[in-house]
Every structure is written in structure tokens, then in C-alpha cells.
Amino acid sequence: MHMKQLIPITGLAFSVSVFAAMPQGVEELQHEWARIKYKMPQEERAAAFEALAHKAEEVSAKNTGRAEPLVWEAIILSSEAGHA
């Protein structure tokens, strides 16, 4: 195998392993946060962030010892506070 072929394959393997390692529920939190932040009317965001914060707390509780759910829980709580 040539070096030019090895680099893309290595990058793909790394990308797949990063996505595979994401705790269950985190990707859903990310997508819902983006939907609320960028697509939802301003007057509906506070309540939506509050509901999402409860989901984030559940995801964090199911994935103890993992940083990713806690990071997204903090992002969501911060967004909720900003719209309250």
C-alpha cells in the first residue's frame, strides 16, 4: 500500500472511532439544541431549553464518568439561562 493511500484510510478510521465513542443520547442533545437555537421562534426558546435541560440531565446520569454529556448539559443550561 502506498503512503498516499494510507493517510485517507487512517483518517477515516479515526473519524469512525470518534463517532462510535460518543455516548448514547449526546448526538440527539446536539441536534435538538441547534434546532432550538437556530430554527425556533425566540419566544419559544426558553421553555424548549428547559425541557432539553431535563433530557440532558438524564443523559448525563446514564453516562456517569463521561465528559461529553456534561459538556452538552452545561451548554444547554447556559442557553436556557440566556433566554430566561
TIPASE-289167 format. One record per residue: residue in one letter; x, y, z of N, C-alpha, C in turn. Coordinates in pm, whole numbers. Example, Ala and Ser with C-alpha at 12.3 -4.5 7.8 and 13.67 -1.06 7.14 Angstrom:
TIPASE-289167
+------+--------+--------+--------+--------+--------+--------+--------+--------+--------+
! type !    nxx !    nyy !    nzz !   caxx !   cayy !   cazz !    cxx !    cyy !    czz !
+------+--------+--------+--------+--------+--------+--------+--------+--------+--------+
!    a !   1319 !   -569 !    780 !   1230 !   -450 !    780 !   1320 !   -330 !    780 !
!    s !   1285 !   -225 !    708 !   1367 !   -106 !    714 !   1290 !      3 !    787 !
+------+--------+--------+--------+--------+--------+--------+--------+--------+--------+
***
This chain:
TIPASE-289167
+------+--------+--------+--------+--------+--------+--------+--------+--------+--------+
! type !    nxx !    nyy !    nzz !   caxx !   cayy !   cazz !    cxx !    cyy !    czz !
+------+--------+--------+--------+--------+--------+--------+--------+--------+--------+
!    m !     85 !   -118 !      0 !      0 !      0 !      0 !     89 !    124 !      0 !
!    h !     55 !    218 !    -81 !    131 !    342 !    -90 !     94 !    435 !     24 !
!    m !    185 !    524 !     60 !    162 !    619 !    168 !     41 !    707 !    139 !
!    k !     21 !    746 !     12 !    -92 !    831 !    -24 !   -225 !    762 !      5 !
!    q !   -228 !    631 !     -5 !   -350 !    556 !     24 !   -370 !    538 !    174 !
!    l !   -265 !    529 !    249 !   -272 !    503 !    392 !   -329 !    622 !    470 !
!    i !   -294 !    742 !    432 !   -339 !    860 !    506 !   -491 !    874 !    507 !
!    p !   -560 !    868 !    393 !   -706 !    878 !    398 !   -772 !    765 !    476 !
!    i !   -718 !    644 !    464 !   -774 !    531 !    537 !   -758 !    552 !    686 !
!    t !   -643 !    600 !    730 !   -619 !    627 !    871 !   -713 !    735 !    921 !
!    g !   -731 !    840 !    843 !   -823 !    947 !    883 !   -965 !    898 !    895 !
!    l !  -1008 !    813 !    804 !  -1143 !    757 !    809 !  -1160 !    671 !    933 !
!    a !  -1062 !    588 !    962 !  -1070 !    502 !   1080 !  -1079 !    585 !   1207 !
!    f !  -1002 !    694 !   1215 !  -1008 !    782 !   1330 !  -1145 !    846 !   1343 !
!    s !  -1200 !    894 !   1231 !  -1331 !    958 !   1233 !  -1439 !    862 !   1279 !
!    v !  -1436 !    741 !   1231 !  -1536 !    642 !   1271 !  -1523 !    610 !   1418 !
!    s !  -1400 !    597 !   1468 !  -1382 !    564 !   1609 !  -1428 !    678 !   1700 !
!    v !  -1412 !    802 !   1658 !  -1457 !    915 !   1738 !  -1608 !    916 !   1746 !
!    f !  -1676 !    895 !   1633 !  -1821 !    895 !   1634 !  -1878 !    774 !   1707 !
!    a !  -1812 !    662 !   1697 !  -1859 !    542 !   1765 !  -1847 !    556 !   1916 !
!    a !  -1755 !    637 !   1962 !  -1731 !    652 !   2105 !  -1826 !    750 !   2172 !
!    m !  -1908 !    822 !   2096 !  -2000 !    921 !   2153 !  -2105 !    850 !   2239 !
!    p !  -2122 !    892 !   2364 !  -2223 !    829 !   2450 !  -2363 !    844 !   2391 !
!    q !  -2444 !    744 !   2416 !  -2581 !    742 !   2364 !  -2660 !    862 !   2416 !
!    g !  -2727 !    931 !   2326 !  -2811 !   1044 !   2362 !  -2746 !   1179 !   2339 !
!    v !  -2615 !   1185 !   2329 !  -2545 !   1313 !   2315 !  -2573 !   1375 !   2179 !
!    e !  -2570 !   1295 !   2075 !  -2595 !   1348 !   1941 !  -2736 !   1406 !   1932 !
!    e !  -2831 !   1342 !   1995 !  -2969 !   1393 !   1997 !  -2975 !   1528 !   2069 !
!    l !  -2901 !   1541 !   2179 !  -2896 !   1670 !   2250 !  -2839 !   1779 !   2160 !
!    q !  -2732 !   1747 !   2088 !  -2668 !   1843 !   1998 !  -2766 !   1891 !   1891 !
!    h !  -2835 !   1797 !   1829 !  -2927 !   1832 !   1721 !  -3046 !   1914 !   1773 !
!    e !  -3098 !   1874 !   1887 !  -3213 !   1946 !   1943 !  -3172 !   2087 !   1986 !
!    w !  -3053 !   2101 !   2044 !  -3004 !   2233 !   2083 !  -2994 !   2324 !   1961 !
!    a !  -2936 !   2272 !   1852 !  -2922 !   2352 !   1730 !  -3058 !   2389 !   1672 !
!    r !  -3153 !   2297 !   1676 !  -3287 !   2326 !   1625 !  -3352 !   2438 !   1706 !
!    i !  -3340 !   2430 !   1838 !  -3397 !   2534 !   1924 !  -3327 !   2667 !   1899 !
!    k !  -3196 !   2664 !   1898 !  -3114 !   2787 !   1888 !  -3133 !   2858 !   1755 !
!    y !  -3140 !   2784 !   1645 !  -3137 !   2847 !   1513 !  -3269 !   2844 !   1436 !
!    k !  -3363 !   2758 !   1474 !  -3484 !   2747 !   1395 !  -3612 !   2782 !   1470 !
!    m !  -3608 !   2778 !   1601 !  -3727 !   2801 !   1681 !  -3749 !   2952 !   1703 !
!    p !  -3874 !   2996 !   1703 !  -3901 !   3137 !   1733 !  -3848 !   3175 !   1872 !
!    q !  -3797 !   3295 !   1882 !  -3735 !   3346 !   2005 !  -3823 !   3325 !   2129 !
!    e !  -3952 !   3352 !   2117 !  -4042 !   3345 !   2233 !  -4066 !   3202 !   2282 !
!    e !  -4030 !   3102 !   2204 !  -4050 !   2963 !   2244 !  -3923 !   2897 !   2297 !
!    r !  -3812 !   2964 !   2285 !  -3683 !   2902 !   2317 !  -3664 !   2872 !   2465 !
!    a !  -3703 !   2960 !   2554 !  -3678 !   2938 !   2698 !  -3741 !   2808 !   2745 !
!    a !  -3865 !   2785 !   2710 !  -3934 !   2663 !   2752 !  -3872 !   2539 !   2687 !
!    a !  -3833 !   2553 !   2561 !  -3771 !   2440 !   2491 !  -3635 !   2405 !   2552 !
!    f !  -3556 !   2507 !   2586 !  -3427 !   2481 !   2651 !  -3448 !   2418 !   2789 !
!    e !  -3551 !   2459 !   2860 !  -3580 !   2400 !   2991 !  -3609 !   2250 !   2977 !
!    a !  -3693 !   2216 !   2881 !  -3725 !   2075 !   2858 !  -3601 !   1997 !   2816 !
!    l !  -3519 !   2057 !   2730 !  -3397 !   1991 !   2685 !  -3297 !   1974 !   2799 !
!    a !  -3295 !   2068 !   2892 !  -3206 !   2058 !   3008 !  -3240 !   1934 !   3092 !
!    h !  -3369 !   1903 !   3104 !  -3410 !   1783 !   3177 !  -3363 !   1656 !   3105 !
!    k !  -3372 !   1656 !   2972 !  -3322 !   1542 !   2894 !  -3171 !   1529 !   2910 !
!    a !  -3101 !   1643 !   2908 !  -2956 !   1641 !   2922 !  -2914 !   1585 !   3058 !
!    e !  -2989 !   1620 !   3160 !  -2960 !   1567 !   3294 !  -2975 !   1414 !   3296 !
!    e !  -3076 !   1363 !   3228 !  -3097 !   1219 !   3219 !  -2983 !   1151 !   3143 !
!    v !  -2941 !   1212 !   3032 !  -2832 !   1155 !   2953 !  -2703 !   1154 !   3036 !
!    s !  -2678 !   1260 !   3111 !  -2558 !   1265 !   3196 !  -2563 !   1158 !   3304 !
!    a !  -2681 !   1138 !   3362 !  -2696 !   1037 !   3468 !  -2672 !    896 !   3414 !
!    k !  -2710 !    871 !   3290 !  -2692 !    739 !   3229 !  -2548 !    716 !   3184 !
!    n !  -2470 !    821 !   3174 !  -2332 !    812 !   3123 !  -2234 !    869 !   3224 !
!    t !  -2241 !    823 !   3347 !  -2152 !    874 !   3450 !  -2006 !    849 !   3411 !
!    g !  -1925 !    945 !   3443 !  -1783 !    935 !   3411 !  -1747 !    981 !   3272 !
!    r !  -1845 !   1024 !   3194 !  -1820 !   1072 !   3058 !  -1835 !   1223 !   3055 !
!    a !  -1743 !   1290 !   2990 !  -1743 !   1436 !   2984 !  -1843 !   1491 !   2884 !
!    e !  -1864 !   1422 !   2772 !  -1947 !   1476 !   2664 !  -2089 !   1512 !   2709 !
!    p !  -2158 !   1424 !   2782 !  -2293 !   1462 !   2827 !  -2291 !   1583 !   2920 !
!    l !  -2190 !   1591 !   3004 !  -2181 !   1704 !   3097 !  -2154 !   1834 !   3023 !
!    v !  -2072 !   1828 !   2920 !  -2044 !   1948 !   2840 !  -2172 !   1996 !   2775 !
!    w !  -2249 !   1904 !   2715 !  -2373 !   1946 !   2649 !  -2480 !   1988 !   2749 !
!    e !  -2480 !   1927 !   2866 !  -2572 !   1972 !   2971 !  -2539 !   2117 !   3009 !
!    a !  -2411 !   2149 !   3021 !  -2370 !   2286 !   3055 !  -2406 !   2384 !   2944 !
!    i !  -2385 !   2345 !   2819 !  -2421 !   2430 !   2706 !  -2571 !   2460 !   2706 !
!    i !  -2649 !   2357 !   2730 !  -2795 !   2371 !   2731 !  -2840 !   2458 !   2848 !
!    l !  -2785 !   2434 !   2965 !  -2821 !   2517 !   3081 !  -2782 !   2663 !   3060 !
!    s !  -2667 !   2686 !   3000 !  -2626 !   2822 !   2970 !  -2720 !   2888 !   2871 !
!    s !  -2761 !   2813 !   2770 !  -2855 !   2867 !   2672 !  -2989 !   2895 !   2736 !
!    e !  -3032 !   2806 !   2824 !  -3158 !   2826 !   2897 !  -3152 !   2954 !   2981 !
!    a !  -3041 !   2973 !   3051 !  -3024 !   3092 !   3134 !  -3023 !   3219 !   3049 !
!    g !  -2965 !   3211 !   2932 !  -2959 !   3325 !   2843 !  -3094 !   3367 !   2789 !
!    h !  -3187 !   3274 !   2785 !  -3319 !   3304 !   2730 !  -3425 !   3322 !   2839 !
!    a !  -3387 !   3300 !   2964 !  -3484 !   3313 !   3075 !  -3507 !   3458 !   3112 !
+------+--------+--------+--------+--------+--------+--------+--------+--------+--------+
***
